[in-house]
Amino acid sequence: MSNRSSGTLLGHPKGLFLLFSTELWERFSYYAMRAILVLYLTDKTMDGGLGWSTQSALELYGIYTGLVYITPLIGGWIADNFLGQRRSIIIGGILMALGQFTLALPHSMIDPYSINAFYLGLALLIIGNGLFKPNISTMVGDLYTDGDNRRDGAFTIFYMGINLGSLLAGLIAGSASAIYGWKAGFLTAGIGMIISLITQLIYAERLLGNIGKEPAAKRAAAMNKSGKKEPLTRQERDRLKVIMIMGMFVVVFWAGFEQAGGLMNIFSQQYTDRMIGSFEVPAAWFQSLNPFFVITLAPVIAAIWVKLGPKEPSSPAKFAMGLFFLALGFVCMMGAVMQQGGDLTVKTSMFWLVGAYFFHTLGELCLSPIGLSMVTKLAPLRLASLMMGAWFGFNAIANYVAGIIGANVGEAGPMAIFSGIAIAATVAGVLLLLCSNQLIRWMHGAEGQVIEDEEAVESVVAKA
């Protein structure tokens, strides 16, 4: 697969920065719509909303986000077998842009069918997301040959684009909605998606060459001696086992990490001293710490992975580091609870929260982009986008678990929840380190590290 030697930028193929930009504006579109969806649903009809109850709005939001995580499985399979990644991204982007603009249509234009138009807009967004999300990530991996130690750093840079898009979305869409109404917020999301599409269409041929054009299953079949689809080999099955096992540790990480939007958000609102002189820092501002830290720390982490070269830790080791950093973040939250001394009227220092978000972001950068990179290394070519879709499915499970954990805070109390997550993350990290040698064996050299299979060695010795 060629990218036509398009040259490098900051030590990476220029195609990476095209995909970075494409994903940035797609994520801007997604997070802009997500930021205002529930607010739009629950606002009074006289103010341009739909006047739904909070419960109904949150139920719909849960269904929507669940489908957003499920459809990449279908979209990945379609891309692998029929459309190819490049075409899937364009079709998905067009559908998402149409979805945003459908949501942006003024009620006066579509009454009495405004609710039908709203559901149509969401459906277009869900289908488009399924085609777009798994394939853009898979194409990042296709920029690098097997064994290229720049791949993990590339996904860390790519991940920075995701967070930059989400950071801009809240500011721009939130401001547009506040000044011009909810429909303006959806309009900005649609414009973001159009920018994403135009960027991809103008520069893809020059910077990506043939990457993503041909369906992966067709390419894989052409590489077989028979020229046809063949059963999975033992090596491919072993690598798939690694993806699924690592996915279980991902669930542990995100189930803790996602407390940022729930339990930690409540803690910042009710129990944190947010005064700086006479100014009270809005609790919502703490939600911007994570994307801010990602944007500032991602280039540093990416440079460290490249600098280490052959000494770069394996994916299981990086995942374990991520879990340990998550635990450190919750140790900070335990410190905040201890500062209260059991008196819920005492306000704790906001620096505990800043420390927690800092360590959580370090953990995220050791795990999330590395996971995307790992899937592109291990997934069989004909299943590349499908397995990327499955990887996103672990996030859906984690979000469900996170909700259960947060719902129990009333019975257990913050200290029990924070300490429980810290202990669970630490135990998971230790367990992962203990399993790492076997996982590396099953990778069969995909990351350049080979640990001989003991059974194979014994067989060779016996024959000798």
N, C-alpha and C positions, 0 to 999 in steps of 0.2 A: 504494500500500500504506500503510495508516494505522496509527499506533500510538495513535490517539485522544488525542493531546496529553496524555499522562499526566504531563507535567511533567518537569523536569530535576533532576539531582543532580550537583553538582560540574561543571556545564556540559554534562552528557550526559543523554540520555533515561534515565528510571528503568528502562526495559526492559533497558538494558545491565547494570544491577546484578542484575536477576533472572537473566539469562543467565550472568553472572559467578558467581552463587551456585549455579545449576544445574550449571555446568561444574566448579566447585570440588569439590562433593561427588561428582560422577561421577569426577573425577580422583583424589579420595581413595579411592574404591572400587577403581579400577584399580590405583593404585600400592600400595595396601595388599595386594591379592592378589599383585601382582608381587613385592613385597618378600619374601614368605614362600613363594612357590610352589616354587622350587628347594630351599629348606631343608626344606620339608615332604616333598618327593619323596625326598630323600636321607637323611632322618632314619631312625633305626632304628624298626622296627615296634613295638617295646616302648615307645617314647617317643611313639607316635601318628603316626609317619610311614609312608611306603610302602616304605622300604628300597631305593630304586632306586640304581643306580650314578650317580656324578657325570656321567659321559659321557651316559648315557641321559636324565638329568634336563635337562642343558643342550641336548641334541638336541630334546627336547620343548619346552623353553622357546623355542628358536629357531623351531620350527614355529609355536608359538602367537603370538609377536610378529610373525612374517611374515604370518600370517593376519589379525592385528589391523590391519596396514597395508593389506592388500589389500581386505578387505571394505568399507571406506568407499566404494570405487569402485562396488560393487554397491548399497550402501545409498543412496548419493547419486543413482544412476539411478532407483531405486525411488521415492525421495522426489520427484524432479523430475517423474516421469511418472504416479505413482499416489497416493501417500499424502499428499504435502505434508510440509513439514519438521516442523511441530508434532506431527502424529500419529506421524511416524517416531521422534521423540525419545521420546515416551511409550511406544510399543511397544518400542523399543530399551532404554529404562530398565527396563521391566518384565522383559524377558528377561535383562538383566544382573543384576537383583536376584535373580531365580529361580536364575541361575547361581551367584551367590555363596552363596545359602542351600543350594543343592544340595551345593556343596563343603563347607559347614559341617556337613552331617549327620554325626552320630557314627557311627563304624564299626559299633558294636553294633546300630544301627538298620537298616543296609543290607547287612551281611554276608549272603551271600557275594558281593554285587553292588557292593562298594565301589568297585572299579576302573571299573565301568560308570558308576556315579554320578559319579565323578570326570571321566570323559570327557564325560558329558552336561553337567556344569557348565561345563566349558571351552567346549563347543560353543555353549551358550546365551550365554556371555560374548562369544564371537567374533561371533556373529550380531547380538547386541544392540549391540555396539560399532560394527559396520558401519552400523547405522541411526542411531545417536546421533551419532557423532563428526563427520561432515562437515556435518550439518544444524544443529547448535548454532552452529558458526562462521559459516555462511552467514547465519543469522538476525541475527547481530550487524551484518553489513553492511547488512541490510535496514532497520535502524533509521535509516539516514542516506541522504539524497538524494544524487544525483550531484553531485560537486564540493564536498561538505561536508568542510572541512579538519579536522574533528574525528575522522574515521574512523580514521586511523592511531593517534591517541591512544587511541581507544576499544578497539582491538584490543590495545594495550599494557596497558591496565587489565584487559581480559579475560584476557590472558596471565598477569597477576599471580595471578588466581584459580586457574589451572592449577597454578602453582608452590606456592601456598599449600596447595592440596589435597595435592600430593605431599609437602610438608614435614610436614603433619599425619599423613599416612598412615604414614610410617615410625615416627613416635613412638608413635602410638596402636595400630596393628596390631602393631607389633613388641613393644610392652609387653604387649598382651593375649596374644599368642602365648607370650611368655616366662613369663607368670604362669599362664595357664589352658590353654595348649596350642594347637596349630596351628588347630584348628577354631574357636577363639575369634577368631583373626585373620581368618579368612574371614567370620565372623559380623559383625565390625565393618565389613568391606568391604560386606557386604549392607546393613547399617544406613545406611551412608553413601549408598548408592544409593537407598534408600527416602526419605531426607531430600531428595535431589536431585529425585525424582519429586514428592513432596508440595509442595515449593517451587514447581515448575513448574505443577502443577495448580491451586494456590490463587491464584497471582498472574498467570498468563499472560494471561488474558482482560482484566484491568484494565490491565496494563502493556504488553502487546504488541498488543492489539487484533486486527486481522486478519492480522498478520504470520505467515507460515508455515502458514496454514490451507489455502490452495489450492495444488495442485501447480504448480510453476513453468512447466512446459510448457503447461498449460492457460491460465495467465495470459498467457504469451507469445503463444499462438495468438489469444487474444481481442484482443490489441493489434495484430495484423496486420489489414490491410484485408480480406484474404480470410477472416479468422476461422479459418484453418487453419495448421498447421505449415508453415513455409517454409524453403528452403535458407539456409545461413549466408551473410550478406553479406560483402563484402570487408572491411569494418571489423571484423566479428566474427572473421573468419579472422586478420586482423592481430593482434587482441588475444589470440587463442589462441596465436599464435606467441610473443608476449611471455611468456605464462605458461610455455610449454615451455622457452624459452631461459633464463629466470630460474631455472627448476627445475634446470637443469644447474649453475648457480652455487651453488644450495642444496646440491647433493650435495657440492661441494667444501667448503663451510662445515661441514656436519654430519659429514663424514668426518673432519675435524680435531677438531671439537668433541667427538665421541663418544669420543675418547681419554681423556676425563675418567674414564670408568668402567673403562677398561682400563689403558693404558700409564701414564697419570698416577697412577692409583690404586696401581699397583705401585711407581712411583717414590716416592710418599708413604710407602708401607709399608717399603720397603727402604733408601732412600737419603736420607731426610729426618730432620733432627733435630727431633723432635716434643716435646722436653722443655720444660716451663715450670716452673722450679724442680724440685721432686721429682715433678711430675705429667707423665705422658706422654699427649699428646693422641692418642686413637685415630685411626688412619688413615681409618676410615670417616667421621669427622666432617667431613673435607674435602669429602665428597660433598654436605654440607648447605650449603656456601658458595654454590653456584650458586643454589638456590632462595632463600636468604637475600638474596643480591644482587639477584635479580629482584624480590623483594617490596619491597625498599627503594629500588631505582633506577627501577622501572617508573613510579611516579607522577611522578617527576622528568622522565623521558624523555617521557612523555605530555604533560606541561605544556609542555615545550620545543617539541614539534611544534605544539601549538595556538598558543603564543606567537608562533612564526615566521609563522603565517598564510600569506599569499601567497608568502613567501620560503622556505617549507618545502621541503626537498630532495625530489627525485623518488624513486620507489621504487628505480630503478637506483642512484642516488647513495647511498641509505641501505644498500642491499645491499653496495655497495663499501665503505662505512664499516664494516659488519659484518665483512667479510673482512679489512680492515686491523686492526681490533681483535683478531680471531682471531690474526693474525700477531704482534701485540704480545704476546699471551698466551704464544705459543710462544717469543718472544724471552726472556721471563722464564724459561721452562724451559731455554733454552739457557744463560742466566746461571747456573742451578742446576748444570748439568752442568759448566760452566767452573769453578765454585767447587770442584768435586771435583778438578780438575786431573789427570784421568785415573786417580785413585785411588778405586776403587769402595768402599773402606772408609771414606772421608770422608763424613760426613753434612752435607747442605746445609741452609741456613736455610729454615724453613717459609714465610718471607715471599715467597720466589720463587713458591711454589704459590698463596698468597693473591693475589698480583699476577696470576698467570696466570688464575685463576678470575674475578677482577674484570674483566679485559679481555675474557675470553671471554663473560661475561655481558653486558657492554656491546655486544659484537658480536651476541649472540643477540637483544637487544632492538632492535637496528637492522635485524634481518633476519627473525626468525621471526614476530612479530606483524604486521610490515609485509607479509610474504608473504601471510598470511591476508587482510589488508585488501585487498591488490592483487588477489587472485583474485576477491573480491566486486565489485571495480570493473570488471574486465575480462571475466569469464566471461559469455557470453550468458545471459539470464534462464533460458531453458529447460534450460541445462546447468550452472546455478550449483552445485548440490550435487555433481554428477558431477565437475566440475573441482576442487572442494575435495577430493574423494576422491583424484583424481589427484595433487593437490599433496602429500597425505600419502604417496603412493606414492614420491615422491622421497626421503623419509626412509628408506624401506625399502632403497633402493639405497645410500644413504649409510651405513647401518648395516653393510651387507655390505662396502662398501669399507673402512670403519673397521676391521673385523675383519681384513681382509687386511693393512692397514698395521700394526696392532698385532702381528700374527703374525710380522712380519719384524724385530722389534726385536732378536731374538737375533743375527741375521746382520749387521744394519746398525749397531746400537748406538743409544742414546737421542739422542745429538747429531745423528746423520744424520737420524733420524726427525723430531725437533723442528725442525731447521733446514729440512728438506725441506718440512714442512707450512707453516712460516712463509713460505718463498719461493713455494710454490704459491698460498697465500692472497693474497699481495701481487700476484703476476702476474695472478691471476684478478680481483682488485679493479681493477687498472689496465685490464685488458682490458674489464671491464664499463663503466668510465667512458668508454672510447673508443667503446663501442657504444651509450652511453646516448641520444644524440640520435636514432639510428635507432629504438631501442626506444620512445622518447617519441612519435615520429611514428606508430608502429604502435599506440600507445595511443589515438590520435585524441581527445585532450582529456579522457580519463577522469580524469586527475589535475589538470585545469585548466591544464596546460602544453601548448601547441600549437606544434610546430615544423613549418612548412610543408613539404609534400612537394615536393621540387625539380621533379619531373616535372610535377606539377599546376601549379606556378607558371609553368613554361616554357610549358605549354599555354595558360594564360590570357593570357600575354604575347603569344604567337603570334597568338591570336585577336584581340587588341586591335590 
